[in-house]
Amino acid sequence: MSTPAVNPPMGSRTAQLASHAGLPSVTTSRMRRATFFSFVFLGTVIGIWLLFLMLQVDDLAWYEVGIIIVFIPLYYQLNVGFWTALIGVWIMNRAKPDPIDLFRTITKDDIDAPLHATTAIIIPVYNEDVTRVFEGLRAVYNSLNKTGRLEHFDFFILSDSDDSNKWIEEETGWLELCRQLNAFGRIFYRKRRTPINRKSGNVSDFCRRWGKRYRYMIVFDADSVMSGSLMVNMVRLMEKNPGVGILQTFPKQIGADTFLGRVMQFAQALYGPAFIAGLNYWQCGEANFWGHNAIIRLAPFIEYCALPPLPAKVPFGGHIMSHDFVEAALMRKAGYAVRLIPTDHGSYEEGPPTLIDMLKRDRRWCLGNMQHFWLLFARGWHPISRLNFFHGIMSYVSSPLWLIFLVLGTIMAGMGEGVMGQQASFAGQLLLGLTLMFIFLPKTVIVMDEVVTGRLFKPFRLRMLTAFSSLLDTLLFTFMAPVMMIFHSKFVMKTILGQGVSWVAQRRKLGSGIDWREPILTFGGTSLLGVAWGILAFFISSNFLLWISPVLLALVVAIPFAIMTSSNRSLQRFGLFLTPEELHPPPVLQSLNQHLKEVKDRPKMQPEMEQRYGLIQVCLDPYVNGLHVSLLRRRKHPHHSREYFAYLAQKLVAQGPNSLSSKELVAVLYDQDSVTHLHYQLWSAADENLAPFWRLAIRQYNLVAPNPFTHLLAQKEVTA
């Protein structure tokens, strides 16, 4: 494959900035940020002033001073979200498109012109649902093929999976997909033996090995899907704007199969475009990289975006977990812009199915964002990059600040500070009204905009259902926010106390259902806290109990709330929480859904066998066995551990896979001679010398999947 040379990095930052074709000028950026942060500052100052008037009856007590201190960052954050959303709605309703929209730089001639850049699409995976990964890749591959530009793109599945069954399933999935699509030399698979530095280390490994062969890199998550037309246009945008280092899309959530997932999916579809447009308004060329569904200019990324070491050990130090924010800041520091594309179609991902899965994800994100504390004070950052770090930290620190605010409010009420003068009472009422406006007005404006314009749905009935769904999701988020406050506060405290997090695979589908014991154990303490706090509030005063009751009620019902939102009952028949991608799925999603349905309808093995299907394949199927052995590197000193591997292999055959630990099983599968000999042993041994697992596996495997390529061979015979 011939590959054009990559764009060399520009010599100086002045030259880089001068070459930013299609980017906002310095004057435009300064004007927009001055406007935005003036509104934020004004709203924050008014809130602080009203709180001060409300509290200053006599001299301020220590807990009142504490309330004011924690109120300041909370109200600042509330104002940032409020003005981002409102400005976004204004941008969306302008008579003319946003003047800094990058799509305006592409002409009709550019669209018709051939591509001259090669792009690598990388998909890092870690113990993922193999079927979903490869069917998503199939849909993207076919979508690109329809654009007629497929020859300019290569795909790389970069595996760090340490589950032996997932590992083998990935290899067989890769081989079968390449055979079906005739994509050998276009789709590549690599399994790292040692998963150093997790996803960022996997990406770095790709850049060292193959990065210089490509001008651009599109980064996927395991559940990412993008349309071929959008990816081709992203390459065109990068070609047209050589000063852009990273181009981030807005990935919309799809495929939710639970109540919570559908609500999150709906909320993102309805409110997301306004917030993205608002972010693009004031971030300009200093946007954030979210780690996936984005295109990166590889030359400057390789040269400038190596992650710096942090000055302390885990949790605040060590390997940087939230690498995407740091890579965006490093790219901007090097003089290249990081841009956000406010398009609402063509880029998709899946979200966590339950509240517990969302909290598990947030635990990792919390640690990653808290690590950025060190980077706040590093030299050389662009001011907006530094602000992005601060906002990332505040997205989790705001929870303990809110908790402290409520605790101090409880103390103030208990100290008999509930009686106010007329001026203080009026200030408190104004502050309450202003706060409610900041919280609910953006959603109200966005819903009204949808009812009037019909951006998502043209039929008026669906617009009314959208408005009703918005009321319901507001109720759900009201119940969810206090629970998230408690757990995010725990996460922040655990991070401060030095407790790291383990690297685990994400659950993207609920599957058979939720185990009720999990939410009871997870949220039992939260419910008890709500009950105890409610009893305390009752003895303080009925007015205080009424004031804090929304928070306490959410804590008390955390267990049934988590169970209810994990339900996988469909709400589509009521027309609630619909998204355009469900009613009118684009071709790339139609392809994905169709192939997933076909896979789901295939005959299944018994659950015990299904969990070990990858191991069964590599040991019993000659094609898979040969494939796996061919992908292994031969050991430098094969004789040093031969007796040990022979012992493990014999134990595996005679006692079954449960007799070996996961590390022992992986070790056996990394040894070429052991894998080859296992295949011979299992097929030649007498039944009495085989573990019951293998006797059942051989019977079921012959029945269900005697050859993973049987259907392909049959297709060839029919064609012949």
C-alpha positions in Angstrom: 0.0 0.0 0.0 1.5 3.3 -1.0 1.3 6.0 1.7 1.9 9.7 1.1 4.3 11.4 3.5 2.7 13.0 6.6 2.4 16.7 7.0 5.6 17.9 8.8 5.0 19.9 12.0 5.3 23.6 11.4 8.4 25.4 12.5 7.1 28.0 15.0 3.9 28.6 16.9 3.4 31.9 15.1 3.5 30.2 11.8 1.2 27.5 13.0 -1.4 30.0 14.3 -1.1 32.0 11.1 -1.9 28.9 9.0 -5.2 28.1 10.8 -7.4 28.3 7.8 -11.0 28.4 8.7 -10.4 29.0 12.4 -11.7 31.9 14.5 -9.4 34.9 14.7 -7.9 35.9 18.0 -10.3 38.9 18.0 -13.3 36.6 17.5 -12.2 34.2 20.3 -11.6 37.1 22.7 -14.9 38.7 22.0 -16.8 35.5 22.4 -15.1 34.6 25.7 -15.4 38.1 27.0 -19.2 38.0 26.4 -19.6 34.5 27.8 -17.6 34.9 31.0 -19.1 38.4 31.6 -22.5 36.7 31.8 -21.1 33.9 34.0 -19.3 36.4 36.3 -22.4 38.6 36.6 -24.7 35.7 37.4 -22.2 34.3 40.0 -21.7 37.7 41.7 -25.5 38.3 41.9 -26.0 34.9 43.5 -23.1 35.5 46.0 -24.5 38.9 46.9 -28.0 37.6 47.5 -26.6 34.8 49.7 -24.6 37.3 51.7 -27.7 39.4 52.2 -29.7 36.4 53.3 -27.1 35.3 55.9 -26.0 38.7 57.2 -28.6 39.1 60.0 -25.9 39.7 62.6 -22.2 38.8 62.4 -21.5 35.8 60.2 -20.9 32.6 62.1 -18.2 30.1 61.0 -20.8 27.8 59.3 -22.2 30.7 57.4 -18.7 31.7 56.2 -18.3 28.0 55.1 -21.6 28.2 53.2 -20.5 31.2 51.2 -17.1 29.6 50.4 -18.5 26.4 49.0 -21.3 28.3 47.3 -19.0 30.3 45.1 -17.6 27.4 42.9 -21.0 25.7 42.9 -22.7 28.8 41.6 -19.9 29.5 39.1 -20.4 25.9 37.7 -24.2 26.4 37.5 -23.7 29.6 35.5 -21.3 28.0 33.1 -23.8 25.3 32.2 -26.7 27.8 32.0 -25.0 30.3 29.7 -23.5 27.5 27.5 -26.9 26.1 26.9 -28.6 29.4 26.2 -25.9 30.6 23.8 -26.1 27.2 22.1 -29.8 27.6 21.5 -29.1 31.1 20.1 -26.4 29.8 17.8 -28.7 27.0 16.5 -31.4 29.6 15.7 -29.3 32.1 13.9 -30.4 33.1 10.4 -26.8 32.4 9.2 -24.6 29.5 10.2 -22.0 30.0 12.9 -19.1 31.9 11.2 -16.5 29.6 12.9 -18.2 26.4 11.6 -15.5 24.3 10.0 -17.9 22.8 7.5 -18.1 26.2 5.8 -14.5 25.8 4.7 -15.4 22.8 2.4 -16.5 23.7 -1.1 -18.3 21.5 -3.6 -15.0 21.1 -5.5 -13.5 19.7 -2.3 -16.3 17.2 -1.9 -15.8 15.9 -5.5 -12.0 15.9 -5.3 -10.2 12.6 -4.4 -8.6 12.1 -1.1 -4.8 12.1 -0.9 -4.3 11.2 2.8 -4.3 7.8 4.5 -6.1 7.4 7.7 -5.9 4.6 10.4 -9.0 3.8 12.3 -8.0 2.3 15.6 -10.2 0.3 18.0 -8.7 -0.4 21.4 -10.5 -3.2 23.2 -10.3 -4.8 26.6 -12.5 -7.9 27.4 -15.4 -6.5 25.3 -18.4 -8.2 23.7 -16.5 -9.5 20.7 -19.7 -9.8 18.5 -20.6 -6.1 19.1 -17.1 -4.9 18.4 -16.7 -6.7 15.1 -20.3 -6.1 13.9 -19.8 -2.4 14.6 -16.6 -2.6 12.6 -18.4 -4.4 9.8 -21.1 -1.6 9.7 -18.4 1.1 9.6 -16.4 -0.7 6.9 -19.4 -1.2 4.6 -20.4 2.5 5.2 -16.9 3.6 4.1 -17.0 1.3 1.1 -20.2 3.0 -0.1 -18.4 6.4 -0.2 -15.9 5.0 -2.7 -13.0 6.2 -0.5 -12.3 2.9 1.4 -8.8 2.5 -0.1 -7.7 5.5 2.0 -8.6 3.9 5.3 -7.1 1.0 7.3 -8.6 -0.6 10.5 -6.6 -1.7 13.6 -8.1 -3.8 16.4 -5.7 -3.2 19.3 -6.4 -5.7 22.1 -5.4 -5.6 25.7 -7.8 -8.4 26.7 -6.6 -10.6 29.5 -9.6 -12.9 29.4 -8.4 -16.0 27.4 -11.9 -16.6 25.9 -12.2 -13.0 24.7 -8.7 -13.2 23.2 -9.5 -16.2 21.1 -12.9 -14.9 20.1 -11.2 -11.7 18.9 -8.8 -13.7 16.7 -11.6 -15.8 15.2 -13.8 -12.7 14.8 -11.0 -10.9 13.0 -10.3 -13.8 10.6 -13.9 -14.4 9.8 -14.7 -10.8 9.2 -11.6 -10.4 6.9 -12.8 -13.5 4.9 -16.3 -12.2 4.6 -15.4 -8.7 3.6 -12.3 -9.7 1.6 -10.5 -7.3 3.8 -7.1 -8.9 4.4 -4.5 -6.1 4.3 -7.2 -3.6 5.3 -8.2 -4.8 8.8 -5.4 -5.7 11.2 -5.4 -7.3 14.6 -2.8 -6.9 17.4 -2.8 -8.4 20.9 -0.4 -6.8 23.3 1.2 -9.3 25.7 1.6 -6.7 28.5 -1.1 -4.0 28.7 1.1 -1.2 29.8 -0.7 2.1 30.6 -4.1 0.8 29.5 -5.8 2.5 26.5 -3.3 5.4 26.2 -0.4 2.9 26.2 -2.2 0.9 23.5 -2.6 4.0 21.4 1.1 4.9 22.0 2.2 1.5 20.9 0.3 1.9 17.7 1.8 5.3 17.0 5.4 3.9 17.6 4.8 0.9 15.3 2.6 2.3 12.5 2.0 6.0 13.1 4.4 7.3 10.5 2.5 5.4 7.7 -0.6 7.5 8.2 -1.4 11.2 8.1 -4.5 10.9 10.4 -5.9 8.6 13.0 -9.5 8.2 13.9 -9.9 6.8 17.5 -12.8 4.6 18.3 -14.1 3.1 21.6 -15.2 -0.5 21.5 -18.8 0.6 21.1 -18.2 3.4 18.6 -19.9 3.6 15.2 -19.4 6.3 12.7 -20.8 6.8 9.2 -18.4 6.6 6.3 -19.5 10.0 4.9 -18.7 11.8 8.2 -15.2 10.2 8.4 -14.4 11.1 4.8 -15.6 14.7 5.5 -13.5 14.8 8.7 -10.4 14.0 6.6 -11.4 16.7 4.2 -11.7 19.2 7.0 -8.2 18.2 8.3 -6.8 18.6 4.8 -8.5 22.0 4.4 -7.4 23.3 7.8 -3.8 22.3 8.4 -3.7 24.1 11.7 -6.2 21.7 13.3 -4.6 19.0 15.4 -7.7 17.2 16.8 -11.2 17.3 15.5 -13.8 16.0 18.0 -17.3 14.9 17.0 -20.4 14.8 19.2 -21.1 11.0 19.7 -24.8 10.4 20.3 -25.8 7.5 22.5 -27.6 4.5 20.8 -28.8 1.0 21.6 -30.0 1.6 25.1 -31.9 -1.4 26.5 -32.9 -0.2 30.0 -35.0 2.6 31.4 -32.1 4.6 32.6 -30.2 4.1 29.3 -33.2 5.2 27.3 -33.6 8.4 29.4 -29.9 9.2 29.1 -30.0 8.5 25.4 -33.1 10.8 25.0 -31.6 13.6 27.1 -28.4 13.6 25.1 -30.3 13.7 21.8 -32.6 16.6 23.0 -30.2 18.8 25.1 -26.8 17.7 23.7 -26.8 19.8 20.4 -27.4 23.0 22.3 -24.7 22.4 24.8 -22.3 21.4 22.1 -23.0 24.5 20.1 -22.5 26.6 23.2 -19.2 24.9 24.0 -18.0 25.5 20.4 -19.0 29.1 20.8 -16.6 29.9 23.7 -14.0 27.1 23.5 -13.2 27.9 19.8 -9.8 26.4 19.0 -9.2 25.1 22.6 -11.9 22.4 22.8 -11.4 19.1 24.6 -10.6 15.7 23.2 -13.0 13.0 24.6 -10.8 10.0 23.7 -12.9 8.6 20.9 -14.9 9.4 17.8 -12.3 12.0 16.9 -9.7 12.4 14.2 -6.1 13.3 15.1 -3.2 14.7 13.0 -0.6 12.0 13.7 2.7 13.9 13.1 2.2 16.5 15.9 0.4 14.0 18.1 3.4 11.7 18.0 5.9 14.6 18.4 4.2 16.7 21.1 1.5 14.6 22.9 3.5 12.0 24.8 2.0 12.0 28.3 4.1 13.6 31.0 4.9 11.8 34.2 3.1 13.1 37.3 5.2 14.0 40.4 3.5 11.6 42.9 2.3 8.1 43.2 -1.2 6.8 42.8 -3.9 8.1 43.1 -2.9 11.7 42.2 0.2 10.6 40.4 1.4 7.7 38.4 0.0 6.9 34.9 -2.4 9.6 33.6 -5.9 7.9 33.3 -7.9 10.7 31.7 -5.3 11.1 29.0 -7.6 12.7 26.4 -7.8 16.1 28.2 -4.0 16.2 28.6 -3.4 15.2 24.9 -5.8 18.1 23.8 -3.9 20.5 26.0 -0.5 19.3 24.7 -1.7 19.6 21.1 -2.9 23.2 21.8 0.4 24.0 23.6 2.2 22.9 20.4 0.3 25.5 18.4 -2.4 23.3 16.9 -6.1 23.9 17.4 -8.4 21.4 19.0 -11.9 21.8 17.5 -15.3 20.5 18.2 -17.7 19.7 15.4 -21.3 20.5 16.5 -22.8 18.0 14.1 -25.6 15.8 15.5 -25.5 12.8 13.1 -22.9 10.3 11.9 -21.1 9.7 15.2 -22.5 7.2 17.8 -21.6 5.3 21.0 -23.3 3.3 23.7 -23.8 4.3 27.3 -23.9 2.4 30.6 -27.2 0.5 31.1 -27.7 0.9 34.9 -27.0 3.4 37.6 -24.4 1.1 39.1 -22.5 0.8 35.8 -22.6 4.6 35.5 -21.1 4.9 39.0 -18.3 2.4 38.2 -17.4 4.4 35.1 -17.5 7.6 37.1 -15.1 6.1 39.7 -12.5 5.8 37.0 -13.2 9.2 35.5 -13.1 10.8 39.0 -9.6 9.5 39.6 -8.5 10.6 36.1 -9.9 14.1 36.6 -8.5 14.5 40.1 -5.0 13.7 38.7 -5.3 16.9 36.6 -4.8 18.9 39.9 -1.1 18.7 39.2 -1.5 20.0 35.7 -3.4 23.0 36.7 -0.2 24.6 37.8 2.1 23.4 35.1 3.7 26.0 32.8 2.9 26.6 29.2 -0.8 25.7 29.0 -3.2 27.9 27.0 -5.5 29.6 29.6 -8.6 27.8 28.2 -6.8 24.4 28.4 -6.1 25.2 32.1 -9.8 26.1 32.5 -10.8 22.8 30.9 -8.7 21.0 33.5 -10.4 23.0 36.3 -13.9 22.2 34.9 -13.0 18.5 34.7 -12.0 18.6 38.4 -15.0 20.5 39.4 -17.3 18.0 37.7 -16.5 15.7 40.6 -15.4 18.1 43.4 -18.8 19.9 43.1 -20.4 16.8 44.8 -18.5 17.0 48.1 -18.9 20.8 48.0 -22.7 20.4 47.6 -22.7 17.9 50.4 -20.8 20.3 52.6 -23.2 23.0 51.7 -26.2 20.8 52.8 -24.4 19.8 56.0 -23.6 23.4 56.9 -27.2 24.3 56.1 -28.3 21.6 58.6 -26.0 23.0 61.2 -27.3 26.5 60.6 -30.9 25.4 60.9 -30.0 23.5 64.1 -28.5 26.6 65.6 -31.8 28.4 65.3 -30.8 30.6 62.3 -34.1 29.9 60.5 -35.8 33.2 61.4 -34.8 36.0 59.1 -35.5 39.7 58.7 -37.6 41.0 55.9 -34.6 42.0 53.7 -32.9 38.6 54.3 -36.1 36.7 53.6 -36.6 38.7 50.3 -32.9 38.0 49.3 -33.4 34.3 50.0 -36.5 34.2 47.9 -34.7 36.0 45.0 -31.8 33.6 45.3 -34.1 30.6 45.3 -35.9 31.9 42.2 -32.6 32.7 40.4 -31.2 29.2 41.2 -34.3 27.5 39.9 -34.1 29.6 36.8 -30.4 28.6 36.2 -31.4 24.9 36.7 -34.6 24.6 34.7 -34.7 27.4 32.2 -32.1 25.9 29.7 -34.1 22.7 29.5 -37.4 24.6 29.1 -35.9 26.8 26.3 -34.5 23.7 24.5 -37.9 21.9 24.7 -39.7 25.0 23.5 -37.3 25.3 20.6 -38.0 21.7 19.7 -41.8 22.2 19.9 -41.5 25.2 17.6 -38.8 24.1 15.1 -39.2 20.3 15.1 -35.5 19.7 14.8 -35.8 16.1 16.0 -39.3 15.2 14.9 -41.5 16.8 12.3 -44.9 15.4 13.5 -46.5 17.6 16.1 -47.6 14.6 18.2 -44.0 13.5 18.6 -43.0 17.0 19.6 -45.6 16.9 22.4 -44.4 13.5 23.5 -40.9 14.9 23.5 -42.0 17.7 25.8 -43.7 15.2 28.1 -40.6 13.0 28.1 -38.6 16.0 29.1 -40.8 16.5 32.2 -40.3 12.8 33.1 -36.5 12.9 32.7 -36.4 16.0 34.9 -38.1 14.0 37.6 -35.6 11.2 37.1 -32.6 13.4 37.2 -33.9 15.1 40.3 -33.9 11.7 42.1 -30.6 10.7 40.7 -28.6 13.9 41.5 -28.5 13.4 45.3 -27.4 9.8 44.9 -24.6 10.8 42.5 -23.6 13.5 45.0 -23.1 10.9 47.8 -21.1 8.5 45.6 -19.0 11.2 43.8 -18.2 12.5 47.3 -17.0 9.0 48.3 -14.9 8.8 45.1 -13.2 12.1 45.7 -12.5 11.1 49.3 -11.1 7.7 48.3 -8.9 9.4 45.7 -7.6 11.9 48.3 -6.9 9.0 50.7 -4.9 7.2 48.1 -7.2 4.4 46.9 -6.7 3.7 43.2 -9.0 1.8 40.9 -8.6 -1.4 39.0 -8.9 -1.7 35.3 -12.1 -3.6 34.5 -14.2 -4.2 31.4 -17.3 -2.0 31.0 -20.7 -3.6 30.9 -22.5 -2.0 27.9 -25.6 -4.2 27.9 -27.6 -5.4 30.8 -28.2 -8.8 29.3 -30.4 -11.2 31.4 -31.3 -8.6 34.0 -30.1 -7.1 37.2 -29.3 -9.0 40.4 -31.3 -7.3 43.1 -28.6 -8.0 45.7 -26.3 -5.6 43.9 -28.4 -2.4 44.3 -29.3 -3.4 47.9 -25.7 -3.7 48.8 -24.6 -0.7 46.8 -27.3 1.8 48.0 -28.2 0.4 51.4 -25.9 2.8 53.2 -27.2 5.7 51.1 -30.8 4.9 52.1 -29.9 4.7 55.8 -28.2 8.0 55.6 -31.3 9.6 54.1 -33.5 8.1 56.9 -31.1 9.3 59.6 -30.8 12.8 58.1 -34.6 13.0 57.7 -35.1 12.2 61.4 -32.6 14.9 62.3 -34.3 17.4 60.0 -37.7 16.6 61.6 -36.4 17.4 65.1 -34.8 20.6 63.8 -37.9 22.1 62.2 -40.7 21.3 59.8 -39.7 24.1 57.5 -36.1 22.8 57.2 -37.4 19.3 56.6 -39.6 20.6 53.8 -36.6 22.5 52.3 -34.3 19.5 52.2 -37.0 16.8 51.6 -36.2 16.4 47.8 -32.6 15.5 48.6 -33.6 13.2 51.5 -36.4 11.5 49.6 -34.0 10.6 46.7 -31.5 9.1 49.2 -34.2 7.0 51.0 -35.6 5.5 47.7 -32.1 4.9 46.2 -32.6 1.1 46.1 -36.0 0.9 44.4 -34.9 3.7 42.1 -31.8 1.8 41.0 -33.9 -1.4 40.4 -36.6 0.5 38.6 -34.3 2.3 36.3 -32.5 -1.0 35.4 -35.7 -2.4 33.9 -35.4 -3.4 30.3 -39.1 -3.0 29.5 -39.6 -1.1 26.3 -41.2 2.4 26.4 -41.3 2.8 22.7 -45.0 1.7 22.5 -45.9 4.8 24.5 -43.8 7.1 22.3 -41.7 8.2 25.3 -37.9 9.0 25.2 -37.7 8.4 21.5 -34.7 9.6 19.5 -34.5 10.2 15.7 -32.0 7.3 15.4 -34.7 4.9 16.7 -37.5 6.0 14.4 -35.3 6.6 11.3 -31.9 4.9 11.8 -29.2 6.0 9.4 -27.8 3.3 7.1 -24.8 2.6 9.3 -27.0 1.8 12.2 -29.5 -0.2 10.1 -26.6 -2.4 9.0 -25.4 -2.8 12.6 -28.8 -3.6 14.0 -29.5 -6.1 11.2 -26.3 -8.0 11.7 -26.6 -8.1 15.5 -30.1 -9.5 15.1 -28.7 -12.3 12.8 -26.0 -13.2 15.3 -28.6 -13.2 18.1 -30.8 -15.7 16.3 -28.0 -18.2 15.8 -28.1 -21.4 17.9 -26.4 -21.1 21.3 -24.4 -23.6 23.4 -25.2 -24.2 27.0 -24.3 -21.3 29.3 -21.4 -23.3 30.8 -19.9 -23.8 27.4 -20.7 -20.3 26.1 -18.5 -18.8 28.8 -15.6 -20.9 27.6 -16.4 -20.7 23.9 -13.0 -19.1 23.0 -11.1 -21.8 24.8 -13.2 -24.5 23.2 -12.6 -23.0 19.7 -8.8 -22.8 20.0 -8.5 -26.3 21.5 -11.0 -28.2 19.2 -11.2 -26.3 15.9 -8.2 -26.9 13.6 -8.7 -23.6 11.8 -8.8 -21.5 15.0 -6.0 -23.5 16.5 -3.8 -22.9 13.5 -4.8 -19.2 13.4 -3.9 -18.7 17.1 -0.6 -20.4 16.8 0.3 -18.4 13.7 -0.3 -15.1 15.6 1.9 -16.1 18.5 5.6 -15.2 18.7 7.9 -18.1 19.5 9.5 -18.0 22.9 13.2 -17.1 23.0 14.0 -19.9 25.5 11.3 -22.6 24.9 13.0 -25.3 26.9 13.2 -23.5 30.2 9.5 -23.9 31.1 8.6 -27.0 29.0 7.9 -29.2 32.0 5.7 -26.5 33.6 3.6 -26.0 30.4 3.2 -29.8 30.0 1.9 -30.0 33.6 -0.6 -27.2 33.0 -1.8 -28.7 29.7 -2.3 -32.2 31.2 -4.2 -30.6 34.1 -6.4 -28.7 31.7 -7.3 -31.9 29.8 -7.8 -34.1 32.7 -9.5 -31.7 35.2 -11.0 -29.0 32.9 -10.4 -25.2 32.7 -11.6 -24.5 36.2 -8.5 -26.3 37.5 -6.3 -23.5 36.2 -6.2 -19.9 37.3 -6.8 -17.2 34.7 -3.1 -16.4 34.6 -2.1 -20.0 34.1 -4.7 -20.4 31.3 -3.3 -17.3 29.5 0.2 -18.6 30.0 -0.7 -21.9 28.3 -2.3 -20.1 25.4 0.8 -17.9 24.8 2.9 -21.1 24.2 2.8 -22.3 20.6 3.8 -25.9 21.4 1.2 -26.3 24.2 -1.6 -25.0 22.1 -0.7 -27.3 19.2 -0.4 -30.3 21.5 -3.7 -29.6 23.3 -5.6 -29.9 20.0 -4.0 -33.3 19.4 -4.6 -34.5 23.0 -8.2 -33.6 23.2 -9.2 -35.2 19.9 -7.1 -38.4 20.5 -7.8 -39.0 24.2 -10.3 -41.6 25.3 -13.4 -40.3 27.1 -12.3 -41.6 30.5 -9.2 -39.5 30.2 -11.1 -36.3 29.5 -12.7 -34.0 32.1 -16.5 -33.9 31.9 -16.2 -30.3 30.6 -14.3 -31.5 27.5 -16.6 -34.5 26.9 -19.6 -32.2 26.8 -17.7 -29.5 24.8 -16.8 -32.0 22.1 -20.5 -33.2 21.7 -21.9 -29.6 21.7 -19.2 -28.2 19.5 -19.8 -30.9 16.8 -23.5 -30.0 17.0 -23.4 -26.2 17.0 -20.2 -25.2 15.3 -18.2 -28.0 13.7 -16.4 -25.4 11.6 -16.7 -21.6 12.0 -16.3 -21.2 8.3 -18.9 -23.8 7.2 -21.4 -21.2 6.1 -18.7 -19.5 4.0 -17.8 -22.7 2.3 -21.5 -23.4 1.7 -21.8 -20.0 0.1 -18.9 -20.7 -2.3 -20.5 -24.0 -3.3 -23.8 -22.3 -4.1 -22.0 -19.6 -6.1 -20.0 -22.3 -8.0 
